[in-house]
């Protein structure tokens, strides 16, 4: 009678031994970690299944960020199917509910055409390039249906790029101004997945890796800046100094999107102000670069990481921070802290 008991003990020990060799999902190791992380999905876009019939889907928009173009306001748009919207992180769901509820009283536009829709759109440059641009282009080619167009919202300056790189016959833009002032109701639409920023940025890098510039020569040293003193207090001094060092001053407003990417890709040295302007670097460059930053700008909470830090994490190993003195101007988020740049730090890089 003792043998079964001994055998059971042995089997239990063997079982526990083998259990020690089990493999677990790596994300589980972060459950109790103080390090912010996002459990985001990566989709096999080649195996999308589109339902044979559509349903009612409503697009609601709310102000999001700032825009210097009055004809193209900065906003975010959420697709609601049976009053349910989708986001890749829970951190902003409370804010989104309030914004969507407040937008419910806008006048409506009804579109009866067979449609494909993304769960999220935005005309904010940083979030558009970080969340939407690659997804719109790729899904216009990969979504397996010929009888439905992919309706999209985008900043006006990207219309030509989207139509050229995407499948134009299956793309239909929604007027940005109308999308902002109205709730757009589709009576026959199918919802596509909410692609993560990581997958979207990867798609953008693949799409634009051959981008070209019309500049007669390729600048070897580049400073990427919006030229705003609210970003860098001594910006005029910085630009003057860098020009004296034969550094090309690259303001995306003065170049096309692809030209900006090509200039950043080919330069030997790239220095940039912080903020969503660096998305140009994340998409176009696969070599080291420098970012002028305030101290501690990257010590982010979970919601700050979800809001903007995830983009920078895409090429964290290539980014080198140059710590600059912060100004006393109050910042509304870690990426917009105004700084004063020490010219000696720039000299050391060049």
Secondary structure, DSSP 4 states (H G I P E B T S, - for coil): -HHHHHHHHHHHHHHHHHHTT----GGGGGTT-SS---------GGG----SS-EEEEEEEEE-S--S-TTS--EEEEEEETTB---S-GGGHHHHHHHHHHGGGSEEEEE-S-EEE-SEEE--HHHIIIIIHHHHHHHHHHSS-SS-EEEE---GGGHHHHHHHTTGGGEEEPPHHHHHHEEEEEEEEEEPP---HHHHHHHHHHHTTT-----SS--SEEEE----TTTBTTHHHHHHHHHHTT-EEE-GGGS-HHHHHHHHHH-SEEEEESSGGGHHHHHH--S-EEEEEETTTT---HHHIIIIIHHHGGGGGGEEEEEEEE-SS--SSGGG--EE--HHHHHHH-
